Amino acid sequence: MVKSVGKIASLVAAAACIAGMAASANAQETKIALGMSGWTGFAPLTLADKAGIFKKNGLDVELRMIPQKDRHLALASEAIQCAATTVETHVAWNANGVPIVQIFQMDKSYGADGLAVRNDVKNFADLKGKAIGVSAPGTAPYFGLAWMLNKNGMSMKDVKLVSLEPQPAAQAFVAGQNDAAMTYEPYLSTVRSNPTAGKILATTLDYPMVMDTVGCAPKWLKANPKAAKALADSYFEAVEMIKADPAKSNDIMGAAVKQSGEQFAKSSAYLRWSDKAANQKFFATDIVPFMKDAQGILLEAGVIRKAPDDLNATFDTSFIK
């Protein structure tokens, strides 16, 4: 009996030791706070979190929902180490004194961002003097509207801006407020589902300028290159999971934005997630020309006062190799 008690005690001690080792191993996971939003294009990050991909790759990632207009403040205060946002927003943050280095591309919008207008609006010229619901300067919807107007010989000064985030902008428009709304999926589908309220005048199919990347603070990147590579790899694994098991992936990603898997699949049909091969092509050939074009519109819209000193310093391709 004494031997039995002793044996039990030793087993308990061994179990405690193993548990302690496991806790120690978990403690070795690199912590990352990443700022993002409910934008459909960012959903593979949610999938990497919920499906345990981050954890498998040695990361303890906290996904923080922070409005795009405030994300750079969180980065500057070191409340977050990384952020998902549009390419031109990375340009703006760097130009305005908040350094961030893009390490992988997430998505390109193929109609997932758009301008909703009343049914009597025939073209952009008809929007002169009209009230448009759009988020604040320094956000993707603001830039998207500025880009569309610019390509039609107009500027933000030609319209009345009503400051609304993408979801309330779409809801207000459908409720009969404002003459137009610049928004994105899943909220753009609110307009698609209410044709009597209005129509979509233009999307990123007509004006391909919304593409998202994840960037991290330069200081953090220098100290944590392995974690940054694991973050990129985790995203690529999530994209592969979407291809291999779309139904399960859509259920997980949809739940995060209060959509069914079927609803989420419809929203995500308007964008493309970028795998490793697409990333390598994008960073090799597309990113710099786009950023140069975006600079001019950011300057015209008053989002930045000067261009970044070196656009090549705003991204690092070593994490997608």
C-alpha positions as CSV (number, residue, x, y, z in Angstrom):
1,M,0.0,0.0,0.0
2,V,2.9,2.3,0.9
3,K,4.5,1.4,-2.4
4,S,1.3,2.1,-4.2
5,V,0.9,5.5,-2.6
6,G,4.5,6.3,-3.4
7,K,3.9,5.2,-7.0
8,I,0.9,7.4,-7.3
9,A,2.8,10.3,-5.8
10,S,5.6,9.8,-8.3
11,L,3.1,9.7,-11.2
12,V,1.5,12.9,-10.1
13,A,4.9,14.5,-9.8
14,A,5.8,13.3,-13.3
15,A,2.5,14.6,-14.7
16,A,3.1,18.0,-13.0
17,C,6.6,18.0,-14.5
18,I,5.2,17.3,-18.0
19,A,2.5,20.0,-17.5
20,G,5.2,22.4,-16.4
21,M,7.2,21.6,-19.5
22,A,4.2,22.1,-21.7
23,A,3.4,25.4,-20.0
24,S,7.1,26.4,-20.5
25,A,6.8,25.4,-24.2
26,N,3.7,27.5,-24.6
27,A,5.4,30.4,-22.9
28,Q,8.0,30.3,-25.7
29,E,5.3,31.2,-28.3
30,T,6.0,34.7,-29.6
31,K,3.2,37.1,-28.8
32,I,2.0,39.3,-31.6
33,A,-0.9,41.9,-31.4
34,L,-2.2,42.5,-34.9
35,G,-4.6,45.3,-35.8
36,M,-7.3,44.6,-38.4
37,S,-11.0,44.9,-39.1
38,G,-13.9,42.7,-40.2
39,W,-13.1,43.3,-43.9
40,T,-13.6,40.1,-45.8
41,G,-10.1,40.1,-47.2
42,F,-8.5,39.8,-43.8
43,A,-10.5,36.7,-42.9
44,P,-7.6,34.2,-43.5
45,L,-6.0,35.7,-40.4
46,T,-9.1,34.8,-38.4
47,L,-8.9,31.3,-39.9
48,A,-5.2,30.9,-39.0
49,D,-6.2,31.9,-35.4
50,K,-9.4,29.7,-35.0
51,A,-7.9,26.7,-36.8
52,G,-4.8,26.7,-34.6
53,I,-2.4,27.5,-37.4
54,F,-0.7,30.3,-35.6
55,K,-0.3,28.2,-32.5
56,K,1.2,25.3,-34.5
57,N,3.7,27.7,-35.9
58,G,4.8,28.9,-32.5
59,L,2.8,32.1,-32.4
60,D,0.4,33.6,-29.8
61,V,-1.5,36.0,-32.0
62,E,-4.1,38.4,-30.7
63,L,-6.2,39.8,-33.5
64,R,-7.4,43.3,-32.4
65,M,-10.4,44.9,-34.2
66,I,-9.3,48.5,-34.6
67,P,-10.8,51.0,-37.1
68,Q,-8.4,51.8,-39.9
69,K,-8.3,55.5,-39.0
70,D,-6.9,54.5,-35.6
71,R,-4.7,51.6,-36.4
72,H,-1.5,53.7,-36.9
73,L,-2.0,55.2,-33.5
74,A,-2.0,51.7,-31.9
75,L,1.1,50.9,-33.9
76,A,2.9,54.1,-32.9
77,S,2.1,53.5,-29.2
78,E,3.4,49.9,-29.5
79,A,-0.1,48.6,-28.5
80,I,0.2,46.4,-31.6
81,Q,3.2,45.1,-33.5
82,C,1.7,44.5,-36.9
83,A,-1.3,45.6,-38.9
84,A,-3.4,44.6,-41.9
85,T,-4.3,47.5,-44.2
86,T,-4.3,48.7,-47.8
87,V,-1.0,49.4,-49.6
88,E,-1.6,53.1,-50.0
89,T,-2.3,53.3,-46.2
90,H,1.1,51.9,-45.5
91,V,2.5,54.7,-47.8
92,A,0.5,57.3,-45.8
93,W,1.6,56.0,-42.4
94,N,5.3,56.0,-43.4
95,A,4.9,59.5,-44.9
96,N,3.2,60.8,-41.7
97,G,5.9,59.5,-39.4
98,V,4.6,56.0,-38.4
99,P,7.1,53.6,-39.9
100,I,5.7,50.2,-41.0
101,V,7.2,47.5,-43.3
102,Q,4.9,45.4,-45.4
103,I,5.9,41.7,-45.3
104,F,3.1,39.9,-47.2
105,Q,0.1,40.6,-49.4
106,M,-3.3,39.3,-48.3
107,D,-5.8,40.1,-51.0
108,K,-6.8,42.1,-54.0
109,S,-10.4,43.4,-54.4
110,Y,-12.3,42.3,-57.5
111,G,-15.5,44.2,-56.9
112,A,-15.5,43.9,-53.1
113,D,-15.2,47.7,-52.6
114,G,-17.6,50.0,-54.3
115,L,-19.5,53.2,-54.5
116,A,-23.3,52.9,-54.0
117,V,-25.5,55.7,-55.5
118,R,-29.1,56.5,-55.9
119,N,-30.8,55.0,-59.0
120,D,-31.1,58.4,-60.7
121,V,-27.3,58.9,-60.7
122,K,-26.0,58.0,-64.2
123,N,-22.3,58.9,-63.9
124,F,-19.7,60.5,-61.6
125,A,-20.5,64.0,-62.9
126,D,-24.0,63.6,-61.4
127,L,-22.4,63.3,-57.9
128,K,-21.2,66.9,-58.0
129,G,-22.3,68.6,-54.7
130,K,-23.9,65.3,-53.5
131,A,-23.4,63.9,-49.9
132,I,-21.3,60.7,-49.8
133,G,-20.9,58.6,-46.7
134,V,-17.2,57.6,-46.4
135,S,-14.7,56.9,-43.7
136,A,-12.1,59.4,-42.6
137,P,-8.9,60.5,-44.5
138,G,-6.2,57.8,-44.3
139,T,-8.7,54.9,-44.8
140,A,-9.2,52.6,-47.8
141,P,-12.8,53.9,-48.6
142,Y,-11.6,57.5,-48.5
143,F,-8.7,56.7,-50.9
144,G,-11.0,54.6,-53.1
145,L,-13.4,57.5,-53.5
146,A,-10.6,59.9,-54.1
147,W,-9.1,57.5,-56.7
148,M,-12.4,57.1,-58.6
149,L,-13.1,60.8,-58.6
150,N,-9.6,61.5,-59.8
151,K,-10.0,59.1,-62.7
152,N,-13.2,61.0,-63.7
153,G,-11.7,64.5,-63.6
154,M,-13.0,65.3,-60.2
155,S,-11.7,65.6,-56.6
156,M,-13.0,65.3,-53.1
157,K,-13.7,69.1,-53.1
158,D,-16.5,68.4,-55.7
159,V,-18.6,66.4,-53.2
160,K,-19.9,66.7,-49.7
161,L,-18.3,64.2,-47.4
162,V,-20.2,62.6,-44.5
163,S,-17.8,60.8,-42.1
164,L,-19.1,57.2,-41.6
165,E,-17.3,53.9,-41.2
166,P,-18.1,51.3,-44.0
167,Q,-20.8,49.4,-42.1
168,P,-22.9,52.5,-41.0
169,A,-22.3,54.1,-44.4
170,A,-24.0,51.2,-46.1
171,Q,-26.8,51.0,-43.5
172,A,-27.4,54.8,-43.7
173,F,-27.6,54.6,-47.5
174,V,-30.1,51.8,-47.5
175,A,-32.1,53.7,-44.9
176,G,-32.4,56.6,-47.2
177,Q,-29.7,58.9,-45.8
178,N,-27.0,60.6,-48.1
179,D,-26.8,60.4,-51.9
180,A,-24.0,57.8,-52.0
181,A,-21.8,55.6,-49.9
182,M,-18.3,54.2,-50.3
183,T,-18.1,50.8,-48.6
184,Y,-16.8,47.3,-48.9
185,E,-17.8,43.7,-48.3
186,P,-19.5,42.3,-46.4
187,Y,-21.4,45.6,-46.1
188,L,-21.5,46.3,-49.8
189,S,-23.8,43.3,-50.1
190,T,-26.3,45.2,-47.9
191,V,-26.7,47.5,-51.0
192,R,-26.7,44.6,-53.5
193,S,-29.6,43.1,-51.5
194,N,-31.6,46.4,-51.6
195,P,-31.9,47.5,-55.3
196,T,-34.8,49.9,-54.6
197,A,-32.4,52.0,-52.4
198,G,-29.8,52.4,-55.1
199,K,-27.2,50.7,-57.3
200,I,-23.5,50.3,-57.4
201,L,-21.9,52.9,-59.7
202,A,-18.4,51.5,-59.7
203,T,-16.3,48.9,-57.9
204,T,-12.7,47.7,-57.8
205,L,-13.5,45.7,-61.0
206,D,-13.7,49.1,-62.8
207,Y,-10.9,50.7,-60.7
208,P,-8.5,48.1,-59.4
209,M,-6.8,49.9,-56.5
210,V,-7.6,48.1,-53.3
211,M,-5.0,45.5,-52.2
212,D,-4.1,44.7,-48.7
213,T,-0.8,43.8,-47.0
214,V,0.3,43.0,-43.5
215,G,3.1,45.1,-42.2
216,C,5.0,45.3,-38.9
217,A,6.9,47.9,-36.9
218,P,10.6,47.9,-38.2
219,K,12.0,47.7,-34.6
220,W,9.8,44.6,-33.9
221,L,10.7,43.0,-37.3
222,K,14.4,43.4,-36.6
223,A,14.1,41.7,-33.2
224,N,11.6,38.9,-34.4
225,P,12.4,37.8,-37.9
226,K,11.5,34.2,-37.3
227,A,8.1,35.2,-35.8
228,A,7.5,37.4,-38.9
229,K,8.3,34.5,-41.2
230,A,5.9,32.3,-39.2
231,L,3.2,34.9,-39.5
232,A,3.5,35.0,-43.3
233,D,3.7,31.2,-43.5
234,S,0.6,30.9,-41.3
235,Y,-1.3,33.2,-43.7
236,F,-0.2,31.0,-46.6
237,E,-1.3,27.9,-44.8
238,A,-4.7,29.4,-44.1
239,V,-5.1,30.2,-47.9
240,E,-4.2,26.6,-48.7
241,M,-6.8,25.4,-46.1
242,I,-9.5,27.5,-47.9
243,K,-8.6,25.8,-51.1
244,A,-8.6,22.3,-49.6
245,D,-11.7,22.6,-47.3
246,P,-13.7,25.7,-48.5
247,A,-16.9,24.7,-46.6
248,K,-15.3,24.4,-43.2
249,S,-13.1,27.5,-43.8
250,N,-16.1,29.6,-44.9
251,D,-18.0,28.6,-41.8
252,I,-15.1,29.6,-39.5
253,M,-14.4,32.9,-41.3
254,G,-18.1,33.8,-41.7
255,A,-18.8,33.3,-38.0
256,A,-16.3,36.1,-37.1
257,V,-18.4,38.6,-39.1
258,K,-21.8,37.1,-38.1
259,Q,-22.4,35.5,-41.5
260,S,-23.2,31.9,-42.5
261,G,-20.5,30.0,-44.4
262,E,-22.7,30.4,-47.5
263,Q,-23.1,34.2,-47.0
264,F,-19.3,34.5,-46.5
265,A,-18.6,32.6,-49.7
266,K,-20.7,35.1,-51.6
267,S,-18.9,38.1,-50.1
268,S,-15.4,36.6,-50.7
269,A,-16.3,35.9,-54.3
270,Y,-15.5,39.6,-54.9
271,L,-11.9,39.3,-53.9
272,R,-8.8,37.1,-54.4
273,W,-6.5,36.0,-51.6
274,S,-2.8,35.9,-52.6
275,D,-0.8,32.7,-52.2
276,K,3.0,32.7,-52.0
277,A,3.4,32.7,-55.8
278,A,1.1,35.6,-56.2
279,N,2.9,37.4,-53.4
280,Q,6.3,37.0,-55.1
281,K,5.0,38.4,-58.3
282,F,3.2,41.3,-56.6
283,F,6.3,42.4,-54.7
284,A,8.6,41.9,-57.7
285,T,6.6,43.9,-60.3
286,D,3.4,45.6,-59.0
287,I,3.8,47.2,-55.6
288,V,6.2,50.1,-56.5
289,P,4.3,51.3,-59.6
290,F,1.1,51.3,-57.6
291,M,2.6,53.1,-54.6
292,K,4.0,55.8,-57.0
293,D,0.5,56.3,-58.5
294,A,-1.1,56.3,-55.1
295,Q,1.3,59.0,-53.8
296,G,-0.1,61.6,-56.2
297,I,-3.7,61.0,-55.1
298,L,-2.8,60.9,-51.4
299,L,-1.1,64.3,-51.9
300,E,-4.0,65.7,-53.8
301,A,-6.5,64.5,-51.2
302,G,-4.4,66.1,-48.4
303,V,-3.8,62.7,-46.7
304,I,0.0,63.3,-46.9
305,R,2.0,66.4,-47.2
306,K,5.1,64.8,-48.7
307,A,5.9,61.4,-50.2
308,P,7.9,58.9,-48.2
309,D,11.7,59.2,-48.5
310,D,12.1,55.7,-50.0
311,L,9.2,53.5,-51.2
312,N,11.5,50.5,-51.3
313,A,12.0,50.8,-47.5
314,T,8.3,50.3,-47.0
315,F,8.4,46.6,-47.8
316,D,10.6,43.5,-47.2
317,T,10.3,40.4,-49.4
318,S,12.5,38.2,-47.3
319,F,9.5,36.7,-45.5
320,I,7.7,35.3,-48.6
321,K,10.7,33.3,-50.0
